[in-house]
């Protein structure tokens, strides 16, 4: 449910609202019901549509480091190795907890010294979020690119701004280490997708879609 923006048709507004609220892009939108439920009190017009099928995909997002500074974030974010040893020791259980997000694999890479640094945030001397590895590499035409990272915050620590602080710290690291840009793939409508959109990244389209 939503409002029709200036320049939109009701059908376009309905399709946009579905995408924004659910992450699914509806199929052909067909009018179902039109009503003026408060006739005589307000001129509010209600349009109800039906969509046959929907698609959901992965959005490609661009972070351009040449458009402006990425300030260092506030908050308890630093490389894992910069935390006291007692906090560093909590990275392994954190990584195991967030194995589905790739953190267990990242931990094995860190242990083998096969990747760049990992940034972490801690609460009460326990790592609850991390992003990494932090690496800048040249792309096919010689431009320095900040490589994608594994990124996770434990469920009980979400909603405190720690994920945003981690992401901003990663962007600050990339810019200060010479990266020109970063390309990310995010699930449409997912937490990372919403974060990237709120941080002003440029959407370059979709890489694949799922149909229902």
WOJOQUI-V72853 format. One record per pair of residues at least 12 apart in sequence whose ideal C-beta (glycine too) atoms are under 6 Angstrom apart, sorted by the first residue. I is the first residue (numbers start at 1). J is the second residue. D is the distance in whole Angstrom. If there is no record, write none. Layout:
BEGIN
i=I j=J d=D
i=I j=J d=D
END
This chain:
BEGIN
i=2 j=17 d=4
i=10 j=47 d=4
i=11 j=29 d=5
i=14 j=29 d=6
i=14 j=49 d=5
i=15 j=29 d=5
i=23 j=56 d=6
i=23 j=188 d=4
i=23 j=189 d=2
i=24 j=54 d=4
i=24 j=56 d=5
i=25 j=55 d=5
i=26 j=51 d=4
i=26 j=54 d=5
i=27 j=51 d=5
i=27 j=52 d=5
i=27 j=53 d=4
i=27 j=54 d=6
i=28 j=52 d=6
i=29 j=49 d=5
i=29 j=51 d=5
i=30 j=50 d=5
i=31 j=49 d=6
i=32 j=48 d=5
i=32 j=49 d=6
i=32 j=50 d=5
i=33 j=48 d=4
i=34 j=47 d=6
i=53 j=212 d=6
i=54 j=212 d=5
i=55 j=209 d=4
i=55 j=211 d=5
i=56 j=188 d=6
i=56 j=210 d=5
i=57 j=188 d=6
i=57 j=206 d=4
i=57 j=208 d=6
i=57 j=209 d=4
i=58 j=185 d=5
i=58 j=207 d=5
i=58 j=208 d=6
i=59 j=186 d=5
i=59 j=188 d=5
i=59 j=193 d=6
i=59 j=203 d=6
i=59 j=206 d=6
i=60 j=185 d=6
i=60 j=204 d=4
i=60 j=205 d=6
i=60 j=207 d=6
i=61 j=184 d=5
i=61 j=186 d=6
i=61 j=196 d=5
i=61 j=201 d=4
i=61 j=203 d=6
i=62 j=202 d=4
i=62 j=204 d=6
i=63 j=182 d=4
i=63 j=201 d=5
i=64 j=181 d=5
i=65 j=175 d=5
i=65 j=179 d=5
i=65 j=180 d=6
i=65 j=181 d=6
i=66 j=180 d=6
i=70 j=171 d=4
i=70 j=172 d=5
i=70 j=175 d=4
i=72 j=172 d=5
i=73 j=165 d=5
i=73 j=168 d=4
i=73 j=169 d=5
i=75 j=165 d=4
i=76 j=121 d=5
i=76 j=122 d=6
i=77 j=119 d=6
i=77 j=121 d=5
i=77 j=165 d=5
i=77 j=166 d=6
i=77 j=169 d=4
i=79 j=117 d=5
i=79 j=119 d=6
i=80 j=118 d=5
i=80 j=120 d=5
i=86 j=125 d=6
i=87 j=122 d=5
i=87 j=125 d=5
i=90 j=126 d=5
i=90 j=127 d=5
i=91 j=127 d=5
i=94 j=127 d=5
i=95 j=107 d=4
i=98 j=152 d=4
i=101 j=152 d=4
i=102 j=150 d=4
i=103 j=150 d=6
i=103 j=152 d=5
i=106 j=150 d=5
i=115 j=133 d=4
i=116 j=133 d=4
i=116 j=134 d=5
i=116 j=135 d=4
i=117 j=134 d=5
i=118 j=130 d=6
i=118 j=132 d=3
i=118 j=133 d=6
i=119 j=131 d=5
i=119 j=132 d=6
i=119 j=169 d=5
i=121 j=162 d=5
i=121 j=166 d=6
i=123 j=157 d=6
i=128 j=154 d=5
i=128 j=157 d=4
i=129 j=153 d=4
i=129 j=162 d=5
i=129 j=166 d=5
i=131 j=149 d=5
i=131 j=151 d=4
i=131 j=166 d=5
i=131 j=170 d=5
i=132 j=149 d=5
i=134 j=173 d=5
i=135 j=147 d=5
i=136 j=177 d=5
i=136 j=178 d=6
i=136 j=179 d=5
i=143 j=180 d=5
i=144 j=178 d=5
i=144 j=179 d=5
i=144 j=180 d=5
i=146 j=174 d=4
i=146 j=179 d=4
i=146 j=182 d=4
END
